[in-house]
Amino acid sequence: MALAAPASVQDALYPDFVAKGDELVQAYSNALSAINIKQELDEKQQDVLGVLEDYLTVNAGEEFATMYCDTSALYTDSRWEEIRGLAKAFIKVMDWTYSAPEKNQATYLNAEFSQKNTS
């Protein structure tokens, strides 16, 4: 749901001092691993999920650091629009209803302070 959310919702999910794009993709990857959903998908669902995963893989690595580490990229980088579209396609093929994601309740630390990620 978080990958399909509008940029403003994605931006609001994490504290300002974290790499929000990276957090979004990590949360997606962790959730996908935790539920092991791939075994339960039909062929069409697997195909749509595969397109999203392939897109994230192709757009990974050090040369894409700005896309994942600069919050403004959520609003301005066309690749984020593509990710949102692919995530929406997966939601649709799963016959799920989109709902705005909630903050993850994690505690984030930096050199100056910590912040509990709640509403």
C-alpha positions as CSV (number, residue, x, y, z in Angstrom):
1,M,0.0,0.0,0.0
2,A,2.8,2.4,0.8
3,L,4.4,2.0,-2.6
4,A,1.1,2.8,-4.2
5,A,0.4,5.9,-2.0
6,P,0.7,9.4,-3.3
7,A,4.0,11.2,-2.8
8,S,2.6,13.3,0.0
9,V,1.5,10.2,1.9
10,Q,4.8,8.4,1.3
11,D,6.6,11.5,2.6
12,A,4.6,11.6,5.8
13,L,5.3,8.0,6.6
14,Y,8.8,8.5,7.9
15,P,10.8,11.1,9.9
16,D,12.4,13.8,7.8
17,F,16.0,12.7,8.6
18,V,15.7,9.2,7.0
19,A,16.0,8.2,3.4
20,K,12.3,7.9,2.7
21,G,12.5,6.2,-0.7
22,D,14.9,3.6,0.7
23,E,12.6,3.0,3.7
24,L,9.6,2.5,1.4
25,V,11.4,-0.1,-0.7
26,Q,12.9,-1.8,2.4
27,A,9.5,-2.0,4.0
28,Y,8.0,-3.5,0.8
29,S,10.8,-6.1,0.6
30,N,10.5,-7.0,4.3
31,A,6.7,-7.4,4.1
32,L,6.9,-9.5,0.9
33,S,9.5,-11.8,2.6
34,A,7.6,-12.0,5.8
35,I,4.3,-13.2,4.3
36,N,5.8,-15.4,1.5
37,I,2.9,-14.5,-0.7
38,K,4.4,-15.6,-4.0
39,Q,3.5,-19.3,-3.5
40,E,-0.2,-18.3,-3.2
41,L,-0.4,-16.2,-6.4
42,D,-1.9,-17.2,-9.7
43,E,0.1,-16.7,-12.9
44,K,-1.3,-13.2,-13.6
45,Q,-0.7,-12.0,-10.1
46,Q,2.9,-13.4,-10.2
47,D,3.4,-11.6,-13.5
48,V,2.3,-8.2,-12.2
49,L,4.3,-8.7,-9.0
50,G,7.3,-9.7,-11.1
51,V,7.1,-6.5,-13.2
52,L,7.2,-4.4,-10.0
53,E,10.1,-6.4,-8.6
54,D,12.0,-6.2,-11.8
55,Y,11.5,-2.5,-12.0
56,L,12.8,-2.0,-8.4
57,T,15.8,-4.3,-9.2
58,V,16.7,-2.4,-12.4
59,N,16.5,0.9,-10.5
60,A,18.6,-0.2,-7.6
61,G,22.2,0.6,-6.8
62,E,24.5,3.4,-6.0
63,E,23.7,5.3,-9.2
64,F,20.1,5.6,-8.0
65,A,21.0,7.0,-4.5
66,T,19.3,10.4,-5.2
67,M,16.0,8.6,-6.1
68,Y,15.9,6.8,-2.8
69,C,17.7,9.3,-0.5
70,D,16.3,12.6,-1.6
71,T,12.7,13.1,-0.4
72,S,12.0,15.5,-3.2
73,A,12.4,12.6,-5.7
74,L,9.2,11.1,-4.4
75,Y,7.5,14.2,-6.0
76,T,9.7,14.8,-9.0
77,D,11.3,11.6,-10.2
78,S,9.1,9.9,-12.8
79,R,10.4,6.5,-11.7
80,W,8.4,7.0,-8.5
81,E,5.3,7.5,-10.5
82,E,6.1,4.3,-12.3
83,I,6.6,2.5,-9.0
84,R,3.2,3.8,-7.7
85,G,1.5,2.7,-10.9
86,L,3.0,-0.8,-10.7
87,A,2.0,-1.1,-7.0
88,K,-1.5,0.0,-7.9
89,A,-1.6,-2.6,-10.6
90,F,-0.7,-5.3,-8.1
91,I,-3.3,-4.1,-5.7
92,K,-5.9,-4.3,-8.5
93,V,-4.9,-7.8,-9.7
94,M,-5.1,-9.0,-6.1
95,D,-8.6,-7.6,-5.8
96,W,-7.6,-5.6,-2.8
97,T,-8.9,-2.1,-1.9
98,Y,-6.3,0.5,-1.5
99,S,-6.0,2.0,2.0
100,A,-3.6,4.7,3.1
101,P,-0.7,3.1,5.0
102,E,0.0,3.9,8.6
103,K,3.3,4.8,10.2
104,N,5.3,1.7,11.2
105,Q,5.8,2.5,14.9
106,A,9.6,2.0,14.6
107,T,12.1,4.1,16.4
108,Y,14.5,6.0,14.2
109,L,17.9,7.2,15.5
110,N,20.3,9.8,14.2
111,A,23.3,11.5,15.8
112,E,21.2,14.2,17.5
113,F,18.0,12.5,18.6
114,S,15.6,9.6,18.2
115,Q,12.1,9.7,17.0
116,K,9.2,7.2,17.5
117,N,7.5,6.8,14.1
118,T,3.8,7.3,15.2
119,S,1.0,9.6,14.1
